[in-house]
Amino acid sequence: MSYVLYGSPSTASLCVHWMLLDLGVPFELHMLDFASREQRSPDYLRLNPQGRVPTLIVDGAPVTESAAILMLLAERHPEARFDVAPGAPGRAAYLQTMVFLANSLLPSYRNWFYADEDGDPEGAGAIRERARLQIEAAWERIDAELADGRAFLLGDRKTAADHLATMLARWSRNMPRAATRWTHVKAYLDRMRQDPGLREVHRREGLADWIDG
Ligand SMILES: N[C@@H](CCC(=O)N[C@@H](CS)C(=O)NCC(=O)O)C(=O)O
């Protein structure tokens, strides 16, 4: 199995980088320079026509979309138990949570951070305000789920949902209401921030903020 990850520090590639470290598999890492728009270079657009990260080259073929990559890696390395197998108890919750994070929460962050670039800059303020409300509603929902004191998003073991949710929580750190402002989410994140793989990915990506609270 061979892996080559294209990413950029603190972006959507972080969750994939983290899972690769957790899996302990060899991989090559290419950090793209967003300042020089390397993600829009012809060479990179051949791998990822959207010009976004992450892209993971899996045995020579590019795969995009962070959540899909996480689920693929979990499936290819079942010994790590980062997913819930078809037919196993908790499978529905796993699928529901992954799709909720990827389909509802992550695009709202895209709108928050890229309102000017992705659409008409004149309407960007309204887009950002709506995105903020959607992001806050999502953390409200996740907070309610964590209220039963479970250690991880899906119960008592770490899954791909934790890789994705923790990265998304990190992105809220400078927003009007950071994810850490919800009581149960904060308790969860305080535990996750002790995770050796998450700490290592912060170190490798040169990120000193947020990881220590
Ligand atoms: N749905 C995609 C979103 C990827 C995405 O928006 N990545 C951002 C960084 S977080 C990016 O590459 N931005 C550079 C750009 O749009 O030019 C995923 O989950 O992989």
The ligand as an ORCA input file, in Angstrom:
! r2SCAN-3c Opt
* xyz 0 1
  N     -14.979     19.106      0.833
  C     -13.536     19.227      0.756
  C     -13.166     20.639      1.133
  C     -11.710     20.905      0.862
  C     -11.360     22.372      1.062
  O     -12.202     23.286      0.975
  N     -10.074     22.597      1.356
  C      -9.578     23.952      1.531
  C      -8.685     24.033      2.769
  S      -9.551     23.646      4.236
  C      -8.706     24.329      0.347
  O      -8.088     23.483     -0.284
  N      -8.634     25.635      0.065
  C      -7.821     26.163     -0.981
  C      -8.640     26.837     -2.029
  O      -9.873     26.693     -2.056
  O      -8.027     27.499     -2.859
  C     -12.890     18.204      1.683
  O     -13.474     17.903      2.723
  O     -11.814     17.679      1.348
*
